[in-house]
Amino acid sequence: MTNPDPRPTCKLSLTDARRPSFFLVGAPRCGTTALFRWLGQHPGLFLSSQKECHYFAHDIPGFRAIHKETDYLNLFRDAKADQFVGEASVMYLCSACAIDEILKFSPQARLLVTLRNPIEIVQSWHEQLLVTGQEDVTDLWAAWRLRHQRREGKSLPRHCMDPMIPQYEHIARLGEQVESLLSKVDRSRVMFLQYDELRADPGGAYRRVLEWLGVPDDGFDRFEVVNRNRQPVSPFAQRVWSRNPTIRKLRGLTRRALGEARYAAVRDAVIPRLSHTKPRTGLDPALRSEMEACFKHDVEQLSDLLSSDFRPWLKQAA
C-alpha cells in the first residue's frame, strides 16, 4: 500500500517537545501492540509505556485510563527534547470524537492506522473480550447476532467496561471510520499499514513507518509476535485482574510506585499467566457468509478511499 509524502515536515519546539505529535489510533486486533513495542524501543522516538490511555476518547469513558491533561502529559515527561513523542490507543479510530480532540490538542498531528480483514477483527476481538472477561457469550455467532441489541444498550456483558466494547460490527467498519478520519486530516499526515504486511514483512513495515516519521533506521530486527490468540486459564481470575475495583486501585498504586517502564514489565509477566495460547478455530461457513454480506459495502468504501483493492478480504477470512 502506498502512502504519500513519506517525510512530512515536523519540527518540534522545546515547548512542544514533550507533547505527543503522532498517534497510533487503531484499529484493535490489527498488530498495534507489536508496532507500539517496536517503535517504543527506537532511540529517536518516545512512546508512553502505558498503551491504551484513550485520553481523547471522551465518548468511550469505560476505556479512558487518563482523564486529566496534567496526568496525560505526565506520561511523556521523560521524553528528550530531540525525540518524537507518540502514544497508542486503538479505540480512537472508532470513537466519534477522539480524532477531533487530538487535532485540537495537536493540529499537525500525524496518525498511524493499521488495517485488517474486518471478519478477522470480529473473530479476534471476540476472543480478546473472552480473555479479559468482558464478554459472556462464548459462541461468536450468538455474540454477533446480539450486536443490534447491544448498540441500543441491551444484553451487554455483565463485566463489560463500556457499552462500545462488544459492538463488533461498528468496531470493524474500517471504511466508515477511515472516511471520517480523512474528512478531518490531510492525507499526507496519515499512514496506513495492513496487518498482513506486518506479519509477512515486519522489518519492511517498521522501516516504512520510520521513514514516514522522518527518523533514521536503527537496525532493529527482533520482531517478535505478540498478542497471540489466547483463552483464559480461569475466567474468574481474569475478571478479578481486569475489573475488580480493589485490584485496579492496587495496579494504579503499583504503576505510580514503580514507574511506567517497570510496571509494564510486571504487567507483561502477569497477564500471560492468566491465559494460554489457543489455535484459532475456523468460522462456520454460514456465519462467514453473513459477515461478508454485512461488510461488503464498507470494504468497497475502504478500497475506493485508499485506491487499493481490499475486496479479496471477504473471500479469505479464516
C-alpha positions, -999 to +999 in steps of 0.1 A: +000+000+000+014+034-009+015+064+014+020+099+001+049+122+012+069+098+034+087+126+052+062+153+063+079+183+079+079+180+117+100+204+138+092+205+175+099+235+196+112+229+231+077+239+244+061+211+223+089+185+227+071+166+254+037+167+238+028+137+216+028+146+179+019+112+164-008+088+174-014+051+166-052+053+165-063+017+157-078-005+147-079-030+175-065-065+168-046-052+139-010-056+151-010-023+171+007-038+202+036-052+182+041-020+163+038+000+196+066-021+211+089-020+181+086+018+178+089+023+215+125+009+216+137+033+189+161+059+204+146+087+183+111+080+195+093+082+228+061+063+233+045+062+267+048+027+282+011+029+290-006+018+258-044+024+256-047+055+278-076+067+255-074+102+269-092+117+239-120+091+236-145+110+257-174+090+243-159+057+255-155+065+292-150+029+303-119+028+282-103+060+294-074+054+318-064+090+319-089+119+325-068+150+333-045+167+309-018+170+336-019+132+341-018+127+303+012+150+298+030+133+327+031+101+306+056+119+284+076+138+310+107+117+305+109+123+267+140+140+255+138+172+235+151+156+204+127+126+204+094+124+185+067+117+211+037+095+204+011+072+220-012+044+210-049+040+218-067+017+194-103+029+200-095+064+188-103+054+152-139+042+160-145+070+186-169+097+174-148+125+190-112+113+196-098+125+162-113+159+167-099+161+202-065+150+191-065+177+164-075+204+190-046+192+211-021+188+182-033+204+150-004+190+130-007+155+145+003+125+124-019+094+126-009+058+120-037+034+112-034-004+109-060-023+088-072-058+088-099-080+073-130-070+093-141-106+097-108-114+113-111-083+135-145-095+148-132-130+155-101-118+172-119-091+192-144-116+205-116-139+216-099-110+233-130-100+252-134-135+264-098-135+277-103-102+295-137-112+310-157-086+291-177-110+270-200-136+285-213-151+252-187-177+243-202-186+209-191-160+183-223-164+162-245-157+192-224-127+202-225-114+166-263-117+165-266-096+196-248-066+180-280-046+172-294-051+207-261-041+223-259-010+202-292+000+220-276-008+253-293-041+258-279-076+265-245-061+274-219-084+291-221-081+328-184-072+332-180-051+301-161-019+308-180+002+283-211-004+260-189+003+230-167-027+236-190-055+223-201-035+192-184-060+169-198-046+136-191-010+145-155-016+156-147-035+124-163-009+099-129+005+088-142+021+056-167+042+076-140+052+101-113+060+076-138+082+056-145+101+088-108+104+096-098+116+061-125+143+062-106+158+091-069+152+085-048+158+054-039+126+037-002+134+039-004+132+077-019+097+078-002+064+072-020+031+066-005-003+072-021-036+066-019-063+093-009-088+066+021-065+058+032-065+095+030-103+096+047-110+062+074-084+064+076-068+098+111-053+092+099-037+060+068-023+076+087-010+106+112+008+083+084+024+063+070+038+094+104+052+105+108+068+070+073+083+072+081+097+107+114+111+094+137+092+118+167+070+108+166+032+107+181+019+140+188-016+126+162-032+149+155-067+139+138-085+168+102-086+155+086-110+180+049-120+177+028-105+205-009-109+214-013-144+201-047-158+202-054-169+239-081-182+262-083-176+299-069-202+323-096-191+348-123-167+336-129-157+372-092-148+379-091-129+346-122-109+356-107-101+390-075-089+374-093-068+348-124-055+367-121-058+405-121-022+419-096-030+446-072-048+422-075-019+398-066+006+425-036-015+436-025-016+400-027+022+399-007+025+431+019+000+418+022+019+385+029+051+403+054+034+427+073+015+400+071+040+372+058+031+337+087+010+325+089-013+355+051-015+358+049-026+322+074-054+328+054-066+358+021-065+338+036-083+309+048-111+333+014-114+350-011-114+321+003-144+302-001-165+334-039-158+333-043-172+299-027-196+274-023-197+236-051-214+217-053-222+180-080-202+163-109-222+150-124-217+116-157-198+112-189-215+104-194-210+066-229-196+072-216-171+097-188-161+073-213-155+045-234-134+068-204-113+078-192-110+042-226-095+032-225-072+062-191-058+054-192-058+016-201-021+012-177-010+039-148-029+023-156-014-011-157+020+005-123+015+021-109+003-013-121+034-030-108+058-003-073+043-003-072+033-040-063-002-030-084-033-036-094-049-003-122-069-017-103-102-016-105-100+022-141-112+020-131-144+004-101-153+025-113-149+061-101-178+082 
